[in-house]
Amino acid sequence: MIPISEASKFPDLSKIDPVYDDVTENSSVIELWRRQLVESKKNLSDTSSATSLAVQAELEKKHNIQYPSAPYHIPVPESLVDFKDLVPMGDELYWSPDLGISFKDFTNLTKKVLLMRRTVQMTRKGKIPSMTVLVVVGNCRGGAGYGEGKDSEVPKAILKATRKAIKNMTYFHRYDNRTIYHDIYYKYKASKLFFWARRPGFGVKVNPVIHEVAKCIGFDDLAGKCRGSRNPMNVVKGTFAALASQKLPEVIARSRGIKLVDVQHVYYGKN
């Protein structure tokens, strides 16, 4: 332990090197200066609040000690924390680097739970229940994805499905950021899906499950029909496959070697 008499020999390094002016690192030296000041003035040796404030004010003025207006805060990047440590057993999803998107995009996502199904596995020890959840997420600007999650509890199943949906996000092209480029017919297993491009202000008039998918992607004008099997699982997977099968006019024009002119944008202007 350094005696109080030796505290006066410590130079005030903050006047020499401003980088050294850190109250958290110099707390031991500042404490020695405070004890020395109290010993030199026996009349301020009591421990009342007014006396402590007076000693602190004189100490700061004598040694030019400046404390920050707010406590020191070192931002910890989310990448330093593992996802398993963030969400041990809860039902709230936190951002982590393995999701593949930035934190800003993560906060702007829209989540929809489209299917929640309970299944039971029969064993010789009894029944083992589990929950199957289908979740769709999107940024309403062309990016969306779906994921399936299975667990014994619903919140955990939703958490797993949401993480898978975020990792599976893909981008879908939109004409004028509101509808599809052309009519689409797609057959997925026993489901037959029909999609038609519509004029501005038409709205989204499709199957309820497809409606949630379209809103997550960002389609504002779309008409569709689902025939055959209406299993939500097949409808969602077929919808994503159908919208991903669009052929852009630029690609078709380039393959045919012709010039492309958007008549609607030429005569009516671009929205």
C-alpha positions in Angstrom: 0.0 0.0 0.0 1.4 3.4 -1.0 1.5 5.8 2.0 -0.3 9.1 1.8 2.9 11.1 2.0 4.0 9.6 -1.3 0.8 10.8 -3.2 2.2 14.3 -3.6 5.1 12.9 -5.6 2.8 11.5 -8.3 2.8 13.9 -11.2 -0.5 14.9 -12.8 -0.1 12.9 -16.0 -3.3 14.3 -17.5 -1.5 17.6 -18.1 1.3 15.8 -20.0 -0.7 13.2 -21.9 -4.4 13.9 -22.5 -4.9 10.2 -23.4 -4.0 9.3 -19.8 -6.8 11.5 -18.5 -9.1 8.6 -17.6 -10.9 8.7 -14.3 -11.6 5.0 -14.4 -7.9 4.1 -14.8 -6.6 6.8 -12.4 -9.1 6.1 -9.6 -6.4 4.8 -7.2 -4.3 7.9 -7.7 -7.3 10.2 -7.3 -8.2 8.4 -4.1 -4.7 9.1 -2.8 -4.9 12.8 -3.6 -8.3 12.9 -1.8 -6.9 11.3 1.3 -3.9 13.6 1.2 -6.2 16.6 1.0 -8.3 15.4 3.9 -5.3 14.9 6.1 -3.8 18.3 5.2 -7.1 20.0 6.3 -8.1 18.5 9.7 -11.2 20.8 9.7 -12.6 18.8 6.7 -12.1 15.4 8.2 -15.8 14.8 8.9 -17.8 12.6 6.6 -20.9 14.8 6.1 -22.3 15.3 2.6 -21.4 19.0 2.4 -17.8 18.3 3.5 -17.5 15.5 0.9 -18.7 17.8 -1.8 -16.3 20.5 -0.8 -13.4 18.1 -0.8 -14.4 16.8 -4.2 -14.7 20.3 -5.6 -11.3 21.4 -4.3 -9.8 18.2 -5.5 -11.1 18.6 -9.1 -10.0 22.3 -9.1 -6.5 21.5 -7.8 -5.7 18.6 -10.1 -7.9 19.6 -13.0 -10.0 16.4 -12.9 -12.9 16.2 -15.3 -15.5 13.6 -15.0 -17.7 12.7 -18.0 -21.3 13.9 -18.0 -22.5 10.3 -18.5 -21.0 7.0 -17.4 -18.6 5.3 -19.7 -20.4 3.1 -22.2 -18.6 0.8 -24.5 -21.0 -0.6 -27.2 -20.7 -4.3 -27.5 -21.2 -5.6 -31.0 -23.9 -8.2 -31.4 -21.5 -10.5 -33.1 -19.6 -11.0 -29.9 -22.6 -12.6 -28.2 -23.7 -16.0 -29.3 -27.4 -16.6 -30.2 -27.7 -19.4 -27.6 -26.6 -17.0 -24.9 -29.1 -14.3 -26.1 -32.1 -16.6 -26.2 -31.7 -19.5 -23.9 -35.3 -20.5 -23.5 -37.4 -17.5 -24.4 -39.8 -16.7 -27.2 -38.3 -13.3 -28.2 -36.1 -13.2 -31.3 -32.9 -11.2 -31.1 -30.6 -10.2 -33.9 -27.4 -12.1 -34.5 -24.9 -12.1 -37.4 -25.8 -15.6 -38.5 -29.2 -14.3 -39.7 -27.5 -12.9 -42.8 -29.1 -9.4 -42.6 -28.1 -6.1 -40.9 -29.6 -5.0 -37.6 -31.4 -2.1 -39.4 -33.1 -4.5 -41.8 -34.0 -6.8 -39.0 -35.9 -4.1 -37.1 -38.1 -3.5 -40.3 -39.2 -7.0 -40.8 -42.9 -8.1 -40.8 -43.7 -11.5 -39.4 -46.8 -13.6 -40.1 -47.6 -17.0 -38.6 -49.6 -18.8 -41.2 -49.9 -22.4 -39.9 -49.8 -23.9 -36.4 -50.4 -27.6 -36.3 -50.1 -30.1 -33.4 -48.8 -33.6 -34.1 -48.4 -36.6 -31.8 -45.9 -39.4 -32.1 -47.0 -42.7 -30.6 -44.3 -44.7 -28.8 -44.3 -47.5 -26.4 -43.7 -45.0 -23.6 -46.7 -42.9 -24.6 -47.5 -40.0 -26.7 -44.9 -37.3 -27.6 -46.7 -34.1 -28.8 -45.0 -31.5 -31.0 -46.0 -28.3 -32.6 -45.3 -27.5 -36.3 -45.3 -23.8 -37.3 -45.0 -22.1 -40.6 -43.8 -18.4 -40.5 -43.4 -15.9 -43.3 -41.3 -12.8 -42.9 -40.7 -9.9 -45.3 -39.5 -6.3 -45.5 -42.5 -5.2 -47.7 -39.9 -4.0 -50.3 -39.5 -7.2 -52.3 -37.7 -9.4 -49.8 -39.4 -12.3 -48.1 -38.9 -15.9 -46.9 -40.6 -18.7 -45.2 -39.5 -21.2 -42.6 -40.8 -24.2 -40.7 -40.2 -24.9 -37.0 -41.0 -27.9 -34.8 -40.8 -28.0 -31.0 -42.8 -29.2 -28.0 -43.8 -25.6 -27.2 -45.3 -23.1 -29.5 -43.1 -20.1 -28.7 -39.9 -22.1 -29.4 -41.4 -23.5 -32.6 -42.2 -19.9 -33.8 -38.7 -18.8 -32.9 -37.1 -21.6 -34.9 -39.4 -21.0 -37.9 -38.7 -17.2 -37.8 -35.0 -17.7 -37.8 -35.2 -20.1 -40.8 -37.5 -17.7 -42.6 -35.1 -14.8 -42.2 -32.2 -17.0 -43.4 -34.2 -18.1 -46.5 -35.2 -14.6 -47.5 -35.0 -13.9 -51.3 -35.8 -11.0 -53.5 -38.8 -10.8 -55.8 -39.0 -8.4 -58.7 -42.0 -6.1 -58.8 -43.3 -4.0 -61.6 -43.5 -0.4 -60.4 -43.0 -1.8 -56.9 -46.6 -2.9 -56.8 -47.5 -5.9 -59.0 -46.0 -8.8 -61.0 -44.6 -8.4 -64.5 -46.8 -10.9 -66.2 -49.5 -13.5 -65.5 -48.3 -16.7 -63.8 -49.6 -20.2 -63.7 -47.7 -22.6 -61.5 -48.5 -26.1 -60.3 -47.0 -27.2 -57.0 -47.9 -30.8 -56.1 -51.8 -30.8 -56.0 -52.1 -27.0 -55.8 -52.7 -25.0 -59.0 -51.9 -21.3 -58.6 -52.9 -18.5 -60.9 -51.6 -15.0 -60.6 -52.6 -11.9 -62.7 -51.0 -8.5 -62.9 -53.5 -5.7 -62.1 -53.8 -1.9 -62.5 -52.8 0.6 -59.8 -55.4 0.7 -57.0 -56.8 -2.7 -57.6 -55.6 -4.2 -54.3 -54.6 -7.7 -53.4 -57.5 -10.1 -54.1 -56.2 -13.6 -53.6 -56.3 -16.6 -51.2 -56.0 -15.5 -47.5 -52.7 -17.3 -47.1 -51.4 -15.8 -50.4 -52.6 -12.4 -49.2 -50.3 -12.5 -46.2 -47.4 -13.6 -48.3 -48.1 -10.8 -50.9 -48.2 -8.2 -48.1 -44.9 -9.4 -46.6 -43.3 -9.1 -50.1 -44.8 -5.8 -50.9 -47.4 -6.4 -53.7 -50.1 -3.8 -53.7 -52.0 -4.8 -56.9 -52.4 -8.6 -57.5 -55.2 -11.0 -58.4 -54.9 -14.7 -57.9 -56.7 -18.0 -57.6 -55.8 -21.3 -55.9 -57.4 -24.4 -57.2 -56.9 -28.0 -56.1 -55.3 -28.6 -52.8 -55.5 -25.6 -50.4 -53.1 -26.9 -47.9 -51.4 -23.8 -46.4 -48.0 -25.5 -46.5 -48.2 -26.3 -50.2 -49.8 -22.9 -51.0 -47.0 -20.9 -49.4 -44.3 -23.0 -51.0 -46.0 -22.9 -54.4 -46.5 -19.1 -54.1 -42.8 -18.5 -53.5 -41.8 -20.8 -56.3 -44.3 -19.1 -58.7 -43.3 -15.6 -57.9 -39.6 -16.5 -58.3 -40.3 -17.9 -61.8 -41.0 -14.5 -63.2 -39.2 -13.6 -66.5 -38.1 -10.0 -66.6 -38.7 -8.1 -69.8 -35.1 -7.0 -69.9 -33.9 -10.6 -69.9 -36.4 -11.6 -72.7 -35.4 -8.6 -74.8 -31.7 -9.4 -74.4 -32.2 -13.0 -75.3 -34.2 -12.0 -78.5 -31.8 -9.2 -79.4 -34.5 -6.5 -79.6 -35.0 -3.1 -78.0 -37.3 -2.8 -75.0 -39.6 0.2 -74.5 -42.1 0.4 -71.7 -45.2 1.9 -73.3 -46.9 2.7 -70.0 -44.0 4.6 -68.7 -43.6 6.5 -72.0 -47.2 7.6 -72.2 -48.3 7.8 -68.6 -45.1 8.4 -66.8 -43.4 6.3 -64.1 -44.9 6.1 -60.7 
